[in-house]
Amino acid sequence: MSLNKLWRDFSLLKAGWKLGRAVRSGGDHERNVLLAELTWSLSQQGQAVLIFLDLVKFHQVAQVRGLEWAARIIAFIKKNLPVEVKQLFTQQSLIAAQHLWADDFVILLAAGDKPDLDHLWNMCYILRLRIKDAVSRAFGRQLGMQIEMHLGFSVIDGRDSLPVEMLYYNALRQARLMAKGAREWRLVKLGEEFKEIVAGQKIKTLFQPVVSLQDGTVVGWEALSRGDVQSELRRPELFFQMVTLSLAIADCLDSSCYQKLPRLSVELKKYAKSIAGSVYVRNRRSC
């Protein structure tokens, strides 16, 4: 590796670091204000939507055109983002639109009890195009390069028992994963369906016998939690993938399963009687 390339890489990293310090508008005060507004909104509306916007490879702007140009573009987006959001998201009210750090922005919307995810997805897609077009019209000719953007969103459920700060950062993480392409849209919709299943205690339990390999007798039973048979969440790999997305959901699932234990013991006795003798026969034929 040549010294020129090493110096260029170092300069690129240095420019990105300077940009983050030069144009940062976050800080403890703004974060606390945002969390206070989110707390109040969740108490009134029940749910909120967090939208994450990321400028792709924006550090190259600072390297090619300088920090002043980069700061001007950040200020332009910061000013225009709330305007575009209010025009597009007519079904939700704006809680806050902030510049997080460097080239990242966050938007919070009050969403009511059950936001339409397909509508949100479409509006987020249009928002990305409109912001990109506005930046291109304002700076494209002088800048000589296109500014690409990634955008993702996540729903914050006020019914979760976690502190608001943890709900916020968990939603921010999920929205970033979607923006980076690491979280599929299909999984986002399944995540909301999973929350409804857990909250409504609609978890289906299947009983799997534990069989002795020596004589084929049933020595125990394993209770398996699954989603509805009409849902994709009937597949265990998807069902438990949803659990990993939120600690609050995992706790609710544990609580729901424990509450079902007395009823499950009765169901298990009936099920065991209905298949008495058949487990041993199947086991012998499979050997």
C-alpha positions in Angstrom: 0.0 0.0 0.0 1.4 3.4 -1.0 2.0 6.3 1.3 -0.3 8.4 -0.8 -3.2 5.9 -0.3 -2.6 5.7 3.4 -2.6 9.5 3.6 -5.8 9.7 1.6 -7.6 7.1 3.8 -6.4 9.0 6.9 -7.7 12.3 5.5 -11.0 10.7 4.7 -11.4 9.4 8.3 -10.3 12.7 9.7 -12.8 14.6 7.6 -15.6 12.4 8.7 -14.7 12.8 12.3 -14.5 16.6 12.0 -17.8 16.7 10.2 -19.4 14.8 13.0 -18.2 17.4 15.5 -18.8 20.4 13.3 -22.4 19.8 12.4 -23.7 17.8 15.4 -26.9 19.2 16.8 -27.6 16.5 19.3 -26.5 16.4 22.9 -28.0 15.5 26.2 -30.5 18.4 26.3 -32.1 17.7 22.9 -32.2 14.0 23.6 -33.9 14.6 26.9 -36.4 16.9 25.2 -37.1 14.3 22.5 -37.6 11.6 25.1 -39.9 13.8 27.1 -42.0 14.5 24.0 -42.1 10.8 23.1 -43.2 9.9 26.6 -46.1 12.3 26.5 -47.1 11.2 23.0 -47.1 7.5 23.9 -49.3 8.3 27.0 -51.8 10.0 24.7 -51.6 8.1 21.4 -50.4 4.6 22.4 -47.9 4.2 19.6 -45.3 6.2 17.7 -43.3 5.8 14.5 -39.5 6.3 14.4 -38.0 7.1 10.9 -34.3 7.0 10.4 -32.6 8.8 7.5 -29.0 8.2 6.6 -26.9 10.0 4.0 -24.8 7.4 2.2 -21.0 8.0 2.1 -21.6 11.6 3.0 -18.0 11.9 4.3 -16.9 12.0 0.7 -18.6 15.4 0.4 -16.5 16.7 3.2 -13.4 15.3 1.6 -14.1 16.6 -2.0 -15.9 19.9 -1.3 -14.9 20.7 2.3 -16.6 20.9 5.7 -18.5 24.1 4.9 -20.3 22.5 2.0 -21.2 19.4 4.1 -22.5 21.6 6.9 -24.7 23.6 4.4 -26.3 20.4 3.1 -26.9 19.1 6.7 -28.5 22.5 7.6 -30.6 22.4 4.5 -32.0 18.9 5.2 -32.5 19.8 8.9 -34.7 22.8 7.9 -36.7 21.0 5.1 -37.2 17.6 6.7 -40.1 18.7 9.1 -41.8 20.5 6.2 -41.8 17.5 4.0 -42.9 15.2 6.8 -45.9 17.3 7.7 -46.9 17.4 4.0 -46.6 13.7 3.5 -47.7 12.1 6.8 -51.2 13.5 7.1 -52.4 10.5 9.2 -49.8 11.1 11.9 -48.7 14.2 13.8 -45.0 15.2 14.1 -43.4 14.8 17.5 -39.8 15.8 16.6 -37.4 15.8 13.7 -33.8 16.0 14.7 -30.3 15.8 13.3 -28.7 13.0 15.4 -25.1 13.2 14.5 -22.8 13.4 11.4 -25.1 12.4 8.5 -28.0 10.8 10.4 -31.5 12.1 11.1 -34.4 10.9 13.2 -38.1 11.6 12.9 -40.8 10.8 15.5 -44.5 10.6 14.6 -47.5 10.0 16.9 -49.2 7.0 15.3 -52.4 6.2 17.3 -53.3 2.7 18.3 -52.6 0.8 15.0 -50.6 2.5 12.2 -51.0 1.2 8.7 -47.6 -0.3 8.0 -48.1 -0.5 4.2 -49.0 3.2 4.1 -46.0 4.1 6.3 -43.7 2.2 4.0 -45.0 4.0 0.9 -44.8 7.4 2.6 -41.2 6.7 3.7 -40.2 5.8 0.2 -41.7 9.0 -1.1 -40.1 11.0 1.6 -36.7 9.7 0.7 -37.2 10.6 -3.0 -38.5 14.1 -2.1 -35.5 14.9 0.2 -33.1 13.6 -2.4 -34.7 15.6 -5.1 -34.7 18.8 -3.0 -31.0 18.4 -2.2 -30.2 17.7 -5.8 -32.0 20.9 -7.0 -30.3 23.0 -4.3 -26.8 21.7 -4.5 -26.5 19.2 -7.4 -25.0 21.6 -10.0 -22.4 23.1 -7.8 -21.7 19.9 -5.9 -21.1 17.8 -9.0 -22.3 14.6 -7.3 -25.5 12.9 -6.2 -26.3 12.4 -2.5 -27.8 9.0 -1.9 -30.0 8.2 1.1 -31.2 5.2 3.1 -34.4 5.3 5.1 -36.1 2.9 7.5 -38.7 3.0 10.2 -39.9 1.2 13.3 -43.0 1.3 15.5 -42.7 2.1 19.2 -45.4 0.5 21.3 -46.4 2.3 24.4 -47.8 -0.9 26.0 -44.3 -2.3 26.4 -43.1 -2.3 30.0 -39.5 -1.1 29.2 -38.4 2.5 29.9 -39.1 5.0 27.1 -35.4 5.5 26.5 -34.9 1.8 25.9 -37.9 1.7 23.6 -36.5 4.6 21.7 -33.1 3.1 21.2 -34.5 -0.3 20.3 -36.7 1.3 17.6 -33.7 3.3 16.4 -31.7 0.1 16.0 -34.5 -1.6 14.1 -35.0 1.4 11.8 -31.2 1.6 11.1 -31.2 -2.1 10.2 -34.1 -1.6 7.7 -32.3 1.5 6.2 -29.1 -0.5 5.7 -31.1 -3.4 4.1 -30.3 -5.8 7.0 -34.0 -6.1 8.0 -36.6 -7.1 5.5 -39.9 -5.4 5.1 -41.7 -8.7 5.5 -40.1 -9.2 8.9 -41.3 -5.7 10.0 -44.9 -6.7 9.2 -44.5 -10.0 11.0 -43.0 -8.3 14.0 -46.2 -6.2 14.4 -48.3 -9.4 13.9 -46.2 -11.1 16.5 -46.8 -8.3 19.0 -50.6 -8.7 18.5 -50.4 -12.5 19.1 -48.5 -12.1 22.3 -50.6 -9.2 23.6 -53.8 -11.1 22.8 -52.4 -14.4 24.3 -53.1 -16.1 21.0 -50.1 -18.3 21.2 -50.7 -21.9 20.0 -49.2 -24.7 22.0 -48.2 -28.0 20.5 -47.2 -31.1 22.6 -44.3 -33.2 21.5 -43.7 -36.5 23.3 -40.3 -37.3 24.7 -39.8 -41.0 24.0 -37.4 -43.6 25.5 -35.2 -45.1 22.8 -35.0 -48.4 24.8 -38.6 -49.4 24.9 -40.6 -46.6 23.1 -42.5 -45.4 26.2 -43.3 -41.7 26.7 -41.2 -40.4 29.5 -42.3 -36.7 29.2 -43.8 -34.0 27.1 -42.3 -30.8 25.5 -44.7 -27.9 25.1 -43.8 -25.9 21.9 -45.1 -22.3 21.3 -46.1 -21.4 17.8 -48.1 -18.7 16.0 -51.5 -19.1 14.4 -51.7 -21.9 11.8 -52.9 -19.4 9.2 -49.8 -17.2 9.8 -46.2 -17.4 8.7 -45.4 -17.4 12.4 -46.5 -21.0 12.6 -42.9 -21.7 11.4 -40.6 -21.9 14.5 -37.6 -20.2 12.9 -39.7 -17.1 12.1 -41.6 -17.2 15.5 -38.4 -17.1 17.5 -36.7 -14.7 15.2 -39.3 -12.2 16.3 -38.5 -12.8 19.9 -34.9 -11.7 19.3 -36.0 -8.3 18.0 -37.3 -7.0 21.3 -36.5 -7.9 25.0 -39.9 -6.5 25.9 -41.7 -8.9 23.6 -39.6 -11.8 24.9 -40.6 -11.0 28.5 -44.3 -10.7 27.4 -44.0 -14.1 25.7 -42.6 -15.7 28.9 -45.3 -14.2 31.0 -48.0 -15.4 28.5 -46.7 -18.9 28.5 -46.5 -19.1 32.3 -50.2 -17.9 32.5 -51.2 -20.8 30.3 -49.6 -23.5 32.4 -52.7 -24.5 34.4 -54.8 -24.8 31.3 -52.1 -26.6 29.4 -51.9 -29.3 32.1 -55.5 -30.2 31.4 -55.1 -30.1 27.6 -52.0 -32.3 27.9 -53.9 -35.0 29.9 -56.6 -35.1 27.2 -54.1 -35.2 24.4 -52.0 -37.9 26.1 -55.1 -40.1 26.5 -56.1 -39.6 22.9 -52.8 -40.9 21.5 -52.2 -43.5 24.1 -50.3 -46.5 22.6 -49.8 -44.8 19.2 -46.5 -43.3 20.1 -45.0 -46.6 20.8 -46.1 -48.1 17.5 -44.8 -45.2 15.5 -41.5 -45.4 17.3 -41.1 -49.2 16.6 -41.9 -48.7 12.9 -39.3 -46.0 12.5 -36.5 -48.1 14.1 
